[in-house]
Amino acid sequence: MAPLFFHHIPKTAGTSLVEEIRQHYAPAEIFSEDGNLSLGALREMGGAKLRALGLIYGHPGEGAAAYLHDIAETVTLLREPRAHAISNYLHMLRETAAPLHKIAKELGFGDFLRTYPSHLTFQTSSLAVGIGATGTFHERVMAVLKYLSSLALVGTVERIDEFARDLAQMRRWPVPRPLPRLNTAAQSGWAIDYERAAGEYDAIERDPRFAPRVAFERAAYAHAQGVALEQRERIFLRDVAPGGRCVHCSELGEIVLGGNFGRRELVEGRDAWWTLEQQESRIHVLPKEAASLRAEIEVWHAAPADGIRFWAGGMRLDAKVEATNGGGRIAVSLTELPRGVTTPISMRVARLDTPYDPPWYPAILLSGFRLSASAFDA
């Protein structure tokens, strides 16, 4: 497998993600220059040595990301532009050694952006530098959009747990828990009135002098969202292939089984599906109305009822599991999920102990899938 390159744009939750990714590699398999990457260092190492690595990460210098493009699988995260600008400004306030710390403190958020408008296109510019894009600003932005479309995986900070789960599936890692938010601007005692800062940003966005810059940054972010959505759809189609395994379809919505479920079996006269191994099982739901997901369940090998949990991205769903010893029912509230959108639900199971007989994992049998409009009481 090709090494993984995390193209780290500053202030996009990269610290949290890197801490998670590093757990899957030995120190000798990881390369970074204290969180940065220079083209000179990459060329000195050479393609053969880089391909033998597991993880390459950092803020790329001029042309460094372009050099890695045919060597590694590149992934990156972008952040909503206004939130990024505020977070980046707070970072400068917090870091007294930052070159613009004193100026940022003296000017305040709005005047700082007006004085240093390059920070309105911080993410786009960072990507352009990494790929060595040249020409007019418009040409560099177009090169950035093309680059984003070519990456193995693109995500947004607002859906970072979903990105981490997709990355784990792509690299065949265990599915991660929701990521902690490390290195956030809320630390350190430096703070600003977020609503006021948001209003100042909006005023700058309406200013004809700065509107084009904000528009370019928003275009890059919107493109990243679109690429992420297309990639997620491909992951979904790959996850449910072949055949789709649609187990419920009604006026309330649809339920489609994803990875880690075996083929349909007939168990005591009803269609049923076993989980296959000790990892999360994905159930894709498309609720058209407020509903709860319900199913019959049997659990084997000492998996306690309170150890069966359901997640949608980084959000734990309200769920009730009854009488799992020898048979019972599950009910999962879908009220927090968007209507008319297919959302993957992760079913995760914790064991009480290690079984002595195969299979060596909690074996779950599910049947009778349905969506119910009845009230859910967790």
C-alpha positions in Angstrom: 0.0 0.0 0.0 1.2 3.5 -0.8 2.2 5.7 2.1 -0.4 8.1 3.4 0.3 11.9 3.0 -1.7 14.2 5.2 -1.6 17.6 3.7 -2.0 19.7 6.8 -3.5 23.1 6.3 -3.0 25.1 9.6 -5.9 25.5 11.9 -8.0 22.7 10.4 -7.9 20.2 13.3 -4.9 18.6 11.9 -3.2 18.1 15.3 -6.2 15.9 16.4 -6.1 13.9 13.2 -2.3 13.4 13.2 -2.4 12.1 16.8 -5.0 9.5 15.7 -3.1 8.5 12.5 0.3 8.2 14.2 -1.1 5.3 16.3 -1.1 3.1 13.3 2.6 3.4 12.4 5.9 2.8 14.1 8.1 5.9 14.5 10.5 4.7 11.8 7.6 4.6 9.3 6.7 8.3 9.9 8.3 11.4 8.3 7.7 15.0 9.1 10.0 18.0 9.7 8.5 19.1 13.0 5.1 19.4 11.4 6.4 20.9 8.2 7.5 19.4 4.8 10.1 21.0 2.5 10.7 20.1 -1.1 14.4 19.9 -0.5 14.1 17.3 2.3 11.7 15.2 0.2 14.0 15.3 -2.8 17.0 14.4 -0.6 15.1 11.3 0.7 14.0 10.3 -2.7 10.9 8.5 -4.1 12.1 5.0 -3.1 12.6 5.8 0.6 9.4 7.8 0.7 7.4 4.9 -0.8 8.7 2.6 2.0 7.2 4.9 4.7 3.8 4.6 6.2 2.9 8.2 7.0 4.1 11.6 5.7 2.5 14.7 7.2 3.0 18.4 7.7 2.5 21.9 6.3 4.0 21.6 2.8 6.4 24.2 1.6 6.6 25.4 -2.0 6.0 22.4 -4.3 6.3 19.7 -1.6 2.7 18.4 -2.0 3.1 18.2 -5.8 6.3 16.1 -5.3 4.4 13.7 -3.2 1.4 13.4 -5.4 2.5 10.3 -7.3 4.2 8.8 -4.3 1.6 8.8 -1.6 -2.2 8.7 -1.1 -2.9 12.3 -0.2 -5.7 13.4 2.2 -6.6 16.8 3.6 -9.1 18.7 5.6 -10.6 22.2 5.0 -12.5 24.4 7.4 -15.5 26.7 6.8 -13.8 30.1 5.9 -15.2 32.3 8.6 -14.5 29.8 11.3 -11.0 29.3 9.9 -10.2 33.0 9.9 -11.4 33.4 13.5 -9.4 30.3 14.7 -6.3 31.4 12.8 -6.6 34.9 14.4 -7.0 33.4 17.9 -3.9 31.2 17.3 -1.9 34.4 16.6 -3.2 35.9 19.8 -2.3 32.8 21.8 1.2 32.3 20.3 3.3 35.1 21.7 6.2 34.0 19.5 4.1 34.3 16.3 5.4 37.0 13.9 2.1 38.8 13.9 1.2 38.3 17.5 1.7 41.9 18.6 0.0 43.4 15.5 -3.0 41.0 15.8 -3.4 42.0 19.4 -3.3 45.7 18.7 -5.5 45.8 15.6 -8.3 43.4 16.6 -9.9 40.8 14.3 -11.6 42.9 11.7 -8.8 45.5 11.2 -6.3 42.7 11.2 -8.0 41.1 8.2 -8.3 44.4 6.4 -4.6 45.1 7.0 -3.5 41.6 6.0 -6.1 40.4 3.5 -4.0 37.4 2.5 -5.5 35.8 5.7 -8.9 35.8 4.0 -7.5 33.2 1.5 -5.3 31.4 3.9 -6.4 27.8 3.1 -6.5 28.4 -0.7 -3.0 30.0 -0.6 -1.6 27.2 1.6 -2.8 24.6 -0.9 -1.5 26.7 -3.8 2.0 26.9 -2.2 2.1 23.2 -1.5 1.3 22.3 -5.2 3.6 25.0 -6.5 0.7 26.7 -8.4 1.7 29.8 -10.5 0.0 32.5 -12.6 -2.8 34.8 -11.6 -4.7 34.2 -8.4 -7.6 32.9 -10.4 -5.3 30.4 -12.1 -3.8 29.3 -8.8 -7.3 28.8 -7.4 -8.3 26.7 -10.4 -5.1 24.6 -9.8 -6.2 24.1 -6.2 -9.7 22.9 -7.2 -8.1 20.4 -9.7 -5.8 19.2 -6.9 -8.6 18.7 -4.4 -10.5 16.6 -7.0 -7.5 14.3 -7.4 -6.9 13.5 -3.8 -7.6 10.1 -2.2 -9.8 11.6 0.5 -11.0 15.2 1.3 -12.9 16.2 4.4 -14.1 19.2 6.3 -13.4 20.0 10.0 -17.2 20.2 10.6 -17.4 16.4 9.7 -14.0 15.3 10.9 -15.2 12.1 12.7 -16.9 11.0 9.4 -13.6 11.8 7.6 -11.6 9.8 10.2 -14.0 6.8 9.8 -13.7 6.9 6.0 -9.9 7.2 6.2 -9.9 4.1 8.6 -11.9 2.2 6.0 -9.6 3.3 3.2 -6.5 2.2 5.1 -8.1 -0.9 6.7 -7.7 0.4 10.3 -10.0 -0.2 13.2 -12.7 2.4 13.3 -11.7 5.3 15.5 -13.7 6.8 18.4 -14.8 10.4 18.0 -11.6 12.5 17.9 -10.6 14.8 20.8 -10.2 18.4 19.8 -6.6 19.2 20.5 -4.8 22.5 20.1 -8.0 24.5 20.0 -8.0 28.3 20.1 -10.3 28.1 23.2 -7.2 27.2 25.3 -4.8 29.7 26.8 -7.1 32.4 28.1 -7.1 34.4 24.9 -10.7 34.9 23.7 -12.8 37.1 21.6 -16.5 37.7 21.2 -17.3 35.1 18.5 -20.5 36.7 17.4 -18.9 40.1 17.0 -16.0 38.5 15.1 -18.4 36.7 12.8 -20.2 40.0 12.2 -16.9 41.7 11.3 -16.1 38.9 8.9 -19.5 39.2 7.2 -18.9 42.9 6.9 -15.5 42.3 5.2 -17.2 39.8 2.9 -19.6 42.4 1.7 -16.8 45.0 1.1 -16.0 45.2 -2.6 -12.3 45.5 -1.8 -12.2 42.1 -0.1 -15.3 40.2 -1.5 -13.3 38.5 -4.3 -10.8 37.0 -1.9 -13.5 35.7 0.4 -15.3 34.3 -2.7 -12.2 32.4 -3.8 -11.8 30.9 -0.3 -15.5 29.9 -0.2 -15.2 28.4 -3.7 -12.3 26.2 -2.5 -14.3 25.1 0.6 -17.5 24.5 -1.4 -15.5 22.4 -3.9 -13.9 20.4 -1.0 -17.4 19.7 0.3 -18.5 18.5 -3.1 -15.5 16.3 -3.5 -16.1 14.8 0.0 -19.7 14.2 -0.8 -18.8 12.3 -4.1 -16.2 10.3 -2.3 -18.6 9.4 0.5 -21.1 8.2 -2.0 -18.5 6.0 -3.7 -17.6 4.6 -0.3 -21.2 3.9 0.4 -21.7 2.2 -2.9 -18.5 0.1 -2.3 -19.7 -0.6 1.2 -23.1 -2.0 0.2 -22.0 -3.8 -3.0 -22.8 -6.2 -4.4 -26.6 -6.2 -4.5 -27.3 -3.3 -2.1 -28.9 -5.5 0.6 -31.8 -3.3 1.1 -33.6 -4.8 4.1 -36.5 -2.2 4.5 -38.3 0.2 2.3 -41.4 2.1 3.2 -43.0 5.6 3.2 -40.8 6.3 6.3 -37.6 5.6 4.5 -35.0 2.9 3.7 -32.5 0.7 5.5 -29.5 -0.8 3.6 -26.9 -3.0 5.3 -23.3 -2.1 4.7 -19.9 -3.7 5.4 -19.4 -6.4 8.1 -22.7 -8.1 7.5 -22.8 -11.5 5.9 -25.2 -12.7 3.1 -28.9 -13.1 3.9 -29.7 -16.3 5.7 -33.0 -17.9 6.7 -33.1 -18.3 10.5 -36.2 -19.8 12.0 -38.3 -18.8 9.0 -37.1 -15.2 8.8 -34.4 -13.3 6.9 -31.4 -12.5 9.1 -27.9 -11.3 8.8 -24.8 -12.1 11.0 -22.0 -9.7 11.6 -18.7 -11.0 10.3 -15.9 -9.9 12.5 -14.8 -7.8 15.4 -15.2 -4.3 14.0 -18.1 -1.9 13.5 -21.1 -2.8 11.4 -22.6 -0.1 9.2 -26.4 0.3 8.7 -27.2 3.0 6.1 -30.5 4.7 6.8 -32.5 7.2 4.7 -35.3 8.5 7.0 -38.0 10.4 5.1 -39.9 11.2 8.3 -39.1 11.3 12.0 -38.6 7.6 12.9 -36.7 5.1 14.9 -34.8 2.1 13.5 -36.0 -1.2 15.0 -34.8 -4.8 14.6 -34.8 -8.2 16.3 -31.3 -9.0 17.8 -29.4 -12.0 19.2 -26.0 -11.5 20.8 -23.5 -14.3 21.4 -20.1 -14.4 23.2 -20.7 -12.2 26.3 -21.5 -8.9 24.6 -23.6 -6.9 27.2 -26.7 -5.0 26.2 -25.1 -1.7 27.4 -22.0 -2.5 25.3 -24.0 -2.2 22.0 -23.9 1.4 20.8 -24.9 3.3 17.7 -23.1 6.3 16.2 -23.7 8.6 13.3 -20.4 10.3 12.6 -19.2 11.7 15.9 -22.7 11.7 17.4 -23.9 8.9 19.7 -27.5 8.0 19.0 -30.1 7.3 21.7 -30.6 3.6 21.7 -32.3 0.9 23.7 -31.3 -2.8 23.6 -33.5 -5.3 25.4 -32.9 -8.8 26.6 -29.9 -9.6 24.4 -29.3 -13.0 26.1 -30.9 -15.4 23.7 -32.9 -12.8 21.8 -34.4 -9.4 22.1 -35.0 -6.0 20.3 -33.1 -2.9 19.5 -34.5 0.6 18.9 -32.4 3.5 17.7 -33.7 7.1 17.6 -33.2 8.7 14.2 -34.6 12.1 15.2 -31.2 13.8 15.0 -30.5 12.6 11.5 -31.3 14.7 8.4 -34.4 13.8 6.4 -34.0 12.6 2.8 -30.2 11.9 3.2 -28.6 8.5 3.5 -26.6 8.4 6.7 -24.3 5.5 7.8 -25.0 4.3 11.4 -22.1 2.5 13.1 -23.0 -0.4 15.4 -20.1 -1.0 17.8 -20.0 -3.8 20.3 -17.9 -4.2 23.5 -17.2 -7.6 24.9 -17.4 -8.6 28.6 -14.5 -11.1 28.1 -12.6 -13.1 25.5 -14.6 -16.0 24.1 -13.0 -19.5 24.2 -14.8 -20.9 21.2 -14.9 -19.6 17.7 -15.9 -17.1 16.4 -13.5 -15.0 18.4 -15.7 -11.9 18.4 -19.1 -10.8 19.5 -21.5 -12.5 17.0 -24.6 -10.4 16.4 -27.6 -11.7 14.5 -30.1 -9.1 13.3 -33.4 -9.5 11.6 -36.8 -7.9 11.2 -35.4 -4.5 10.2 -38.0 -1.7 10.1 -38.6 2.0 10.6 -41.2 2.9 13.1 -43.0 6.2 13.6 -43.9 5.4 17.2 -42.3 7.5 19.9 -38.9 6.4 21.1 -38.2 6.1 24.8 -34.6 5.6 25.6 
